[in-house]
Amino acid sequence: MKKHILSIFILLLAASHTLACTNLIVGKLASADGSVMCSYNCDGFGFSGSLFYSPAGRHTPGEKIAIHGWGPSHEGQYVDQVEYTYNVVGLMNEKQLTIVETTFDGRLELVNAEGLLDYFSLMRLTLQRSANAREAIRCIAQLVERYGYNSSGETLTICDPAEAWIMEIIGKGPGQKGAVWVALRVPDDCICAHANLSRIRQFPLEQKKSYKSLSSGRIQQIMRPEVACVYAADVIDFARQRGYFQGAAEDFSFRDAYCPIDFENVRYADARVWSFFRHHYNTAEMDKYLPYINGEFDKCDHLPLWIKPDKPLTLREVQQDMRDHFEGTPLDMTADMTAGPWSSPVRPLPMHFQASNGSHLFRERAIATQQSGFTMTCQMRSWLPNDVGGVTWFNCDDANMVAYVPLYCCITQVPDPFRPENNPRNEFSFESAFWLNNWVANMIYPRYSMMIDDLRKAQKELEDYYWADQDSVLNAIALLTPGDRQAYLNTKSIAYTQRMMERWDKLAKHLIVRYNDQVVRPVDENGQVIRGRYTTPGFDQQFIDAIEPATGRRYHLNKVIDRRER
């Protein structure tokens, strides 16, 4: 029997679930161009970001796939292969189907170490086997029922060129193979988001009889276009059995049963959702949810699952949303003394700490964060051929500190700087997108307000170029055969990546020259550093204003000033 080995890209996210990942979702009528969009910051220390790739292929009967995840050892355990698997680049396949995730942990007693599939294995198997979002939901339900699920709670974004879904899933605990789950279609004219906290509360129950048993094959009814909600047959009954819920079925809340809220998980997670919604809706209305963000659950205990934005979103707005640090809100991470001398939104871990007087403190957790392994904004366009309609705008490291590079869903060559073997976890490499981006970012973090404009210039220059070049790409592929289109888009994706690497190398060298030894050297009209001249900008004003309350008169110059006056 032939054994086909699927190499699952191992991410050490388990150690930092409470810090990890943000997804933003945009329905096709909520986007400026009619595309479905979603995004993903994959956040977690301990791994270097790279681009997963799995080629399309036909497979023989009896073929198996070895599963290697980051959970318990499953050596010698396999999943049955299917007849045909789709080309997968990152987390989008050749049909433009995209699946991204955030972990909400939830009730950790429901983790089943004996289950075969962790969530990343599940996502990638599903991308290889499914042509659209509805097929993907059906595939996920069937895979966990047959092979078991070994991760904690997970929220999945599942999108194709026609629609977007949010699906939440959690295991049943040791000795119980399956999972409980619910999936809802996001209205086409709405935006949604999730960030490490379960988001689905009540959901329609009128379909309950139609989904009485997965084994009966009734899950197939998800393929009916009018169906907008599906769920595991025992999602409510199981919660009752475990003592997580009592009451009428129509009052059942998936979040409250399987991921009860507290101040920490709301502030660290749903605050990110709130900030995203606030960008695209009346700010005064969104600020009415601040009691919830502040843990005053007697006043408000949830955000809306989705909202209709004030105006349609562009892809570039979504990319900017992925760079958010609560700027302009009461949670602004650049606006008080915790931002340090140069208004940096970057904070050290741990998330909470203790003052010398015994006070327990915490730091904010924004959408953009330094520990991202990779970031992507995914665009799915129904009016274009699949090979050029699906674009993953990708890069490694912190979304705030990188330029998004367009990569097409049909490509069969991963650009070298994004390949796993060129992004070693424990060794710097100039051939690595992850390490080159980190080199630049970690120069800027300590002197953020002083240096960030130089990065913004390079970031905008690249993204403006990529965006402007998309029309030429569409014009070119219109004249090509499908086979020639794939070769052309391979070449384009590689060239785009190389352009980014060259610009970031130039930026890194510019930063060390311009800002050497804590001064700022001016630049000419061509951006070249002017020799022999410099300024000393000093601390940001908000930090200066915090010095005297913290140090008293230690740094006062009054006596010196008086002497000079005499």
C-alpha positions in Angstrom: 0.0 0.0 0.0 1.4 3.3 -1.1 1.7 5.8 1.8 1.6 9.5 0.9 3.2 11.6 3.6 1.7 14.9 4.3 4.2 17.2 5.9 2.2 19.3 8.3 3.9 22.6 9.0 4.6 22.5 12.7 3.8 25.7 14.6 4.4 26.0 18.3 1.3 27.9 19.0 0.2 25.8 21.9 2.5 27.5 24.3 1.0 31.0 23.6 -2.7 30.4 22.8 -3.8 33.2 25.1 -1.7 35.6 23.0 -2.3 34.3 19.6 -4.0 35.3 16.3 -6.6 37.7 14.9 -9.0 37.3 12.0 -11.0 40.0 10.2 -13.8 39.1 7.8 -15.5 41.1 5.1 -18.6 40.0 3.1 -18.7 40.6 -0.6 -21.3 43.5 -0.3 -19.3 45.0 2.5 -16.1 45.3 0.3 -15.5 48.1 -2.1 -14.8 45.8 -5.1 -17.2 42.9 -4.4 -14.5 40.5 -3.2 -14.8 38.4 -0.1 -11.8 39.2 2.2 -10.4 37.8 5.4 -7.1 38.3 7.3 -4.8 36.5 9.7 -2.1 37.5 12.1 -0.6 34.2 13.2 0.9 35.1 16.5 3.0 33.0 18.8 6.6 32.9 20.0 8.8 30.0 19.1 8.4 29.7 15.4 9.6 31.5 12.3 7.0 32.3 9.8 7.0 30.8 6.3 4.6 29.8 3.5 3.0 26.4 3.5 2.6 24.7 0.1 0.9 21.5 -1.0 0.7 20.7 -4.7 -2.4 19.4 -6.4 -2.5 15.7 -7.2 -4.4 12.5 -8.0 -4.1 9.6 -5.6 -4.6 5.9 -5.8 -7.2 3.9 -3.8 -5.9 2.9 -0.4 -3.4 5.8 -0.2 -2.8 7.1 3.3 -1.5 10.4 4.8 0.7 10.4 7.9 -0.3 13.0 10.4 2.4 15.0 12.3 1.0 17.8 14.4 2.3 19.6 17.5 0.1 17.7 19.9 0.5 14.2 21.2 2.6 11.8 19.2 0.6 9.9 16.6 3.5 8.1 14.9 2.1 5.3 12.7 -1.4 6.9 12.5 -2.9 7.9 9.2 -5.8 9.5 7.5 -7.3 8.0 4.3 -6.3 10.0 1.2 -9.0 11.2 -1.3 -8.9 10.8 -5.0 -7.9 14.4 -5.8 -6.3 17.1 -3.7 -6.2 20.8 -4.6 -3.2 23.1 -4.8 -2.8 25.0 -1.5 -0.6 28.1 -1.1 -0.5 29.4 2.5 -4.1 29.0 3.6 -5.9 29.4 0.3 -6.4 26.7 -2.3 -6.7 26.9 -6.1 -10.5 27.3 -5.9 -9.9 30.5 -3.8 -11.2 28.7 -0.6 -9.5 30.2 2.4 -9.4 29.0 6.1 -7.8 30.9 8.9 -8.2 30.7 12.7 -7.9 31.9 16.2 -7.7 29.8 19.3 -10.0 30.5 22.2 -9.0 27.6 24.5 -12.3 27.5 26.3 -12.9 24.6 28.6 -9.5 22.8 28.6 -11.0 19.7 30.1 -12.5 19.1 26.7 -9.1 18.6 25.0 -8.9 15.0 23.9 -5.2 14.0 23.7 -6.3 10.8 21.9 -7.9 12.7 19.0 -5.8 12.5 15.8 -6.3 15.9 14.3 -5.1 19.2 15.7 -6.6 22.3 14.2 -3.9 23.1 11.7 -3.9 19.6 10.4 -7.6 19.8 10.1 -7.5 23.1 8.2 -4.9 21.9 5.7 -6.6 18.6 5.0 -9.8 20.5 4.4 -8.2 23.0 2.0 -6.8 20.0 0.0 -10.2 18.4 -0.2 -12.8 21.2 -0.5 -13.8 23.5 -3.4 -15.9 26.0 -1.4 -16.8 27.1 2.1 -19.8 24.8 2.5 -17.8 21.7 1.4 -15.1 22.8 3.9 -17.6 22.9 6.8 -18.9 19.5 5.9 -15.3 18.1 5.5 -14.3 19.5 9.0 -17.4 17.9 10.6 -16.8 14.5 9.0 -13.0 14.5 9.7 -13.4 15.2 13.4 -16.2 12.7 13.8 -14.1 10.0 12.2 -10.6 10.7 13.4 -11.0 12.8 16.6 -9.9 16.3 17.5 -7.1 17.1 19.9 -6.9 20.9 20.1 -8.7 23.2 22.4 -11.4 25.6 21.3 -11.0 27.1 17.9 -12.8 29.7 15.8 -12.4 29.2 12.1 -12.9 31.8 9.3 -14.0 29.9 6.1 -14.3 31.9 2.9 -14.7 31.5 -0.8 -15.4 34.0 -3.6 -19.2 33.9 -2.8 -19.5 33.9 1.0 -17.8 34.0 4.4 -18.5 31.7 7.4 -17.5 31.7 11.0 -17.3 28.2 12.6 -16.5 27.4 16.2 -15.4 24.0 17.4 -14.3 22.3 20.6 -13.6 18.7 21.5 -15.6 16.5 23.9 -12.8 15.5 26.3 -10.8 12.3 26.8 -12.3 9.2 25.4 -14.8 11.0 23.1 -13.7 11.2 19.5 -15.8 13.9 18.0 -16.4 17.6 18.6 -19.2 20.0 19.1 -19.4 22.9 16.7 -21.6 25.6 15.1 -21.1 27.4 11.8 -22.9 30.7 10.7 -22.8 32.4 7.4 -21.7 36.1 7.7 -24.2 38.3 6.0 -22.8 39.6 2.7 -23.1 43.2 3.7 -21.4 42.8 7.1 -18.0 42.6 8.6 -17.0 40.2 11.4 -13.9 39.5 13.5 -12.6 37.1 16.1 -9.5 37.1 18.3 -9.0 34.3 20.8 -12.5 34.4 22.4 -15.5 32.5 21.3 -17.9 34.9 19.4 -21.0 32.8 18.6 -23.7 33.1 21.2 -27.3 32.2 20.3 -27.9 30.9 16.8 -31.0 29.8 14.8 -32.4 26.4 15.8 -35.1 26.0 13.2 -32.8 23.6 11.2 -32.3 21.3 14.2 -34.3 18.3 12.8 -32.5 18.5 9.5 -29.1 17.9 11.2 -30.2 15.2 13.7 -27.3 12.9 12.8 -24.1 13.4 10.9 -23.9 9.7 10.2 -27.3 9.9 8.4 -25.7 12.1 5.7 -28.0 15.0 6.5 -24.9 17.3 6.9 -25.1 17.2 3.1 -27.9 19.7 3.3 -25.4 22.4 4.0 -24.9 22.6 0.3 -28.4 24.1 -0.1 -27.8 27.8 -0.7 -30.6 29.0 1.7 -28.9 27.3 4.7 -27.0 29.8 6.7 -26.5 28.0 10.0 -25.4 24.4 10.8 -24.2 22.8 14.0 -23.4 19.5 15.6 -26.5 17.5 16.5 -25.5 17.3 20.2 -24.0 20.8 20.6 -26.7 21.7 23.2 -27.3 18.3 24.7 -23.6 17.8 25.3 -23.4 21.1 27.2 -26.3 19.9 29.4 -24.6 16.6 30.1 -21.4 18.4 31.2 -23.3 20.9 33.4 -22.3 23.9 31.2 -25.9 24.9 30.4 -29.4 24.6 31.9 -32.4 26.2 30.3 -34.5 26.4 27.2 -32.7 25.5 23.9 -33.5 28.9 22.4 -31.5 30.5 25.2 -28.4 28.4 24.5 -25.2 30.4 23.9 -22.2 28.5 22.5 -19.8 31.1 23.9 -21.2 31.0 27.4 -21.3 27.2 27.5 -17.9 26.4 26.1 -15.9 29.6 26.6 -17.1 31.6 29.6 -15.9 35.2 29.7 -13.8 37.0 32.2 -12.1 40.4 32.2 -8.8 39.0 30.9 -10.1 37.2 27.9 -12.4 40.0 26.9 -9.8 42.7 27.3 -7.1 40.7 25.5 -9.3 39.4 22.8 -12.7 41.1 22.1 -11.0 44.5 22.5 -9.3 43.8 19.2 -12.7 43.1 17.6 -14.1 46.3 19.1 -11.3 48.4 17.7 -11.8 46.9 14.2 -15.5 47.6 14.3 -14.8 51.1 15.6 -12.8 51.9 12.4 -15.8 51.2 10.2 -18.8 52.3 12.3 -20.0 55.2 14.3 -17.4 55.6 17.0 -19.8 57.0 19.6 -22.0 53.9 19.1 -19.1 51.5 19.4 -17.8 53.3 22.5 -21.1 52.3 24.2 -19.4 48.8 24.4 -16.5 50.2 26.5 -18.1 48.9 29.7 -17.9 45.4 28.3 -14.2 46.0 27.3 -13.6 47.2 30.8 -15.2 44.1 32.4 -18.4 45.7 33.5 -20.5 42.8 32.4 -23.6 43.9 34.4 -23.8 46.8 31.9 -22.9 44.9 28.7 -21.8 41.4 28.2 -21.0 41.0 24.5 -20.2 42.7 21.2 -22.3 42.2 18.1 -21.1 39.2 16.1 -21.0 41.3 13.0 -21.9 44.8 11.9 -22.8 46.6 8.7 -20.0 49.1 8.1 -20.6 52.7 7.4 -19.1 52.2 3.9 -17.5 49.3 2.0 -14.0 48.4 2.9 -11.0 48.3 0.6 -8.3 45.6 0.8 -5.8 48.3 1.8 -8.0 49.4 4.7 -8.2 45.8 5.9 -4.4 45.7 5.7 -4.2 48.9 7.8 -6.7 47.4 10.3 -4.2 44.5 10.8 -1.7 47.1 12.0 -3.9 48.5 14.8 -2.7 49.3 18.3 -5.9 51.0 19.4 -4.7 54.3 18.1 -7.2 57.1 18.8 -9.1 55.1 21.4 -9.1 55.1 25.2 -6.8 52.0 24.9 -4.2 53.7 22.7 -0.9 51.9 23.3 1.2 54.9 22.0 -0.4 57.5 24.3 0.9 57.2 27.8 4.2 56.6 29.7 4.0 52.8 29.2 4.9 53.5 25.6 8.3 54.6 26.8 10.5 57.5 25.6 9.5 57.1 21.9 5.8 56.2 22.0 6.3 52.6 21.1 3.1 50.4 20.8 5.3 47.3 21.5 5.1 45.8 25.0 7.2 43.1 26.7 5.6 40.0 28.1 4.2 38.8 30.4 0.7 40.2 29.8 0.3 41.0 33.5 2.8 42.0 36.2 3.0 43.3 39.8 4.2 46.7 41.1 6.4 47.0 44.1 3.4 48.2 46.1 1.6 44.9 45.4 -0.7 46.3 42.7 -1.5 43.8 39.9 -1.3 45.4 36.4 -1.7 44.3 32.8 -0.8 45.5 29.4 -3.0 45.9 26.3 -3.0 43.3 23.6 -3.6 44.8 20.1 -4.2 43.3 16.7 -0.6 44.0 15.6 2.0 42.4 17.8 5.7 41.7 17.7 5.4 37.9 18.1 3.6 37.3 14.7 5.1 34.6 12.7 3.3 35.6 9.6 0.5 37.9 8.4 -1.9 37.7 5.5 -4.9 39.5 4.0 -6.8 37.2 1.6 -8.9 38.4 -1.4 -11.3 36.1 -3.2 -12.9 37.5 -6.4 -15.8 35.7 -8.0 -15.7 37.6 -11.3 -12.2 36.5 -12.2 -10.7 33.1 -13.1 -9.7 31.2 -9.9 -5.9 31.3 -10.7 -5.8 35.1 -10.6 -9.0 35.8 -8.5 -7.5 34.4 -5.3 -4.7 36.5 -3.9 -2.9 36.0 -0.5 -1.2 39.3 0.4 1.5 37.8 2.7 4.6 38.4 4.7 6.5 37.1 7.7 6.5 38.9 11.1 4.5 41.8 12.5 1.8 43.2 10.2 2.6 46.7 11.4 6.2 46.4 10.3 6.0 44.6 6.9 4.8 45.2 3.4 2.1 42.8 2.2 3.3 40.9 -0.9 0.6 39.6 -3.4 0.9 35.8 -4.1 -1.6 34.1 -6.4 -3.5 30.9 -5.3 -2.4 28.9 -8.4 1.3 29.3 -8.0 3.4 26.1 -7.8 6.7 27.8 -6.8 7.0 29.3 -3.3 9.3 32.3 -3.5 12.6 31.4 -1.9 12.4 34.0 1.0 9.1 32.4 2.2 10.2 28.8 2.0 10.4 27.0 5.3 13.9 25.8 4.7 15.1 29.4 4.2 13.5 30.6 7.5 15.4 28.7 10.2 14.0 29.3 13.7 17.4 29.7 15.5 19.7 31.2 12.9 19.7 34.6 11.1 19.7 34.5 7.4 19.7 37.3 4.8 17.7 34.9 2.5 14.9 34.7 5.1 11.9 37.1 4.8 11.2 36.4 8.5 14.7 37.4 9.7 15.1 40.4 7.4 11.7 41.8 8.5 12.7 41.1 12.2 16.0 42.9 11.7 14.2 46.0 10.6 11.4 45.8 13.1 13.7 45.2 16.1 15.8 48.3 15.2 12.7 50.4 15.2 10.8 49.1 18.2 13.0 50.8 20.9 12.9 54.2 19.1 9.5 53.9 17.4 8.4 57.5 17.0 11.9 58.5 15.9 12.2 55.8 13.1 8.8 54.6 12.1 8.2 57.1 9.3 11.2 55.7 7.4 9.5 52.3 7.5 6.1 53.8 6.5 7.7 55.3 3.4 9.2 52.0 2.3 6.0 50.1 3.2 3.8 52.5 1.2 6.2 52.5 -1.7 6.0 48.8 -2.1 2.3 48.4 -1.5 1.5 51.3 -3.9 3.6 49.5 -6.5 1.9 46.1 -6.0 -1.5 47.6 -5.9 -0.9 49.7 -9.1 0.5 46.6 -10.9 -2.6 44.5 -10.5 -4.3 46.0 -13.5 -1.3 45.0 -15.7 -1.5 41.5 -14.3 -5.2 41.2 -15.2 -4.5 42.6 -18.7 -1.7 40.1 -19.2 -3.5 37.0 -18.0 -6.5 37.8 -20.3 -4.3 37.0 -23.3 -2.8 33.8 -21.9 -3.8 30.1 -21.7 -4.4 28.6 -18.2 -1.0 26.9 -18.3 0.8 30.1 -19.4 -1.1 32.0 -16.8 0.2 29.8 -14.0 3.8 30.3 -15.2 3.3 34.0 -15.5 1.8 34.3 -12.0 4.7 32.2 -10.6 7.1 34.6 -12.1 5.1 37.6 -10.8 4.9 36.3 -7.2 8.7 35.6 -7.1 9.5 39.0 -8.6 7.2 40.8 -6.1 8.9 38.9 -3.2 12.4 39.7 -4.4 11.4 43.4 -4.7 10.3 43.4 -1.1 13.6 41.7 0.1 15.7 44.2 -1.8 13.8 47.2 -0.5 13.9 45.9 3.1 17.6 45.3 2.9 18.0 48.9 1.7 15.8 50.1 4.6 17.8 48.2 7.2 21.1 49.7 6.0 19.5 53.2 5.8 18.2 53.0 9.4 21.6 52.0 11.0 23.3 54.9 9.2 20.6 57.6 9.8 19.9 56.8 13.5 23.3 55.6 14.7 24.1 56.5 18.3 20.7 58.0 19.2 20.8 61.0 16.8 18.8 61.7 13.6 20.7 62.6 10.4 18.7 64.5 7.8 18.1 63.2 4.3 18.1 64.9 0.9 15.4 64.9 -1.7 16.5 61.5 -2.8 16.3 60.0 0.7 20.1 59.9 1.1 21.6 60.6 4.5 23.4 64.0 4.6 26.8 63.7 6.2 28.1 65.8 9.0 24.6 67.1 10.2 22.3 65.7 12.8 19.6 66.6 15.3 19.0 65.2 18.8 15.2 64.9 19.1 15.1 63.6 22.7 12.1 61.9 24.4 8.5 62.2 23.4 6.6 64.8 25.4 4.3 62.4 27.1 7.4 60.6 28.5 9.0 63.9 29.6 5.9 64.8 31.4 6.0 61.5 33.3 9.6 62.0 34.6 9.0 64.6 37.4 6.1 62.7 39.0 8.3 59.6 39.1 11.6 61.1 40.1 10.8 64.3 42.0 13.4 67.1 41.7 16.3 64.8 40.8 16.6 66.1 37.3 15.6 69.8 37.9 17.9 72.4 36.3 16.6 75.3 38.3 19.9 76.0 40.1 21.8 75.8 36.9 19.3 78.2 35.2 19.6 80.6 38.1 23.4 80.6 37.9 23.3 81.3 34.2 20.9 84.1 34.7 23.3 85.7 37.2 
